Amino acid sequence: MNQKLGALTGPIGMALFLIAVQLLALALVAPLGQYGLQAFPNPDSLWNPIIYIALILVFAVVFLIIIRFRAQWLIQAFIVIAVLSTLVYALFALGALLWPAADWLPLFAGSVVAAILLTGLMVVYPEWYIVDLVGVLTAAGAAAIFGVSLSIVPALLLLIVLAIYDFIAVYKTKHMITMANAVMDLKLPVLFVLPMRLGYSYRQSKGPKIEATGSEKQAYFMGLGDAVMPTILAVSANAFLEAPSIGFINIPALGSVLGTLVTYAALTYFVMKGKPQAGLPFLCTGAIVGFLIGCLAVGVNPFF
């Protein structure tokens, strides 16, 4: 069966992936805070986003050198280790959320086993639905961990710098495109994959190429970073601001989520017109503007 799906299936599906990552990451705030699982010891330090950006730049340089010397197995090994470790944290926090009375040791042991099984399945059989499942868990875990590790001002600074970096990396130096294409060849969960045709197999596809967030003939693709980075601010708002809430999400965090979705729609509009775009300038801007509107709506000053 190779029936073509509707034109809006991809954009709507990617929006659902984005929403799933945001909601899951926000739900993990409480268990991560309960167990003190943070990437940085002092969430208020402005050095945190600087360190984060520096690591991204170093990783990009090393990544490009590896591509140059055709040692893709090093990329695969690094990403597999990063995914495995992030899954352990995400599954541990998810287990603590679902079974709050459980002891930490069985939860940790179970999360390690589950993370190993999921990572192994992804490596052995990287079909699109497995890559997407692992991608949602990994993206939500990463966004939650960094969100609870960065208070509001460092998180805002990080999103601003990342939006600028993504713009330069896609439109100027274009090294982000080179990195994305190399990773797609390895069939690893650093992007979401949504088929345009029933019967599509990501595992058997032969190295689809992209120019930016968007689509190619057989499937739609969106990098995990486009879901992770704007969600960091929503998580930070939920973790560090005292504000009226709807369920487990406070209003500034909800504003950030909605702002991200609005600019995702704008991003999709341009992509569907055949104009590939860097995702973070849109999505991070939406997250920041939505967050500020949410703060204004409930009279919260996020800076003091």
Secondary structure, 3 states (H helix, E strand, C coil): CCCECCCCHHHHHHHHHHHHHHHHHHHCHHHHHHCCCCCCCCCCCCHHHHHHHHHHHHHHHHHHHHHHCCCHHHHHHHHHHHHHHHHHHHHHHHHHHHCCCCCHHHHHHHHHHHHHHHHHHHHHCCCHHHHHHHHHHHHHHHHHHHHCCCCHHHHHHHHHHHHHHHHHHHHHCCHHHHHHHHHHHHCCCCEEEEECECCCCCCCCCCCCCCCEEECCCEEEEECHHHHHHHHHHHHHHHHCCCCEECCEEHHHHHHHHHHHHHHHHHHHHHHCCCCECHHHHHHHHHHHHHHHHHHHHCCCCCC
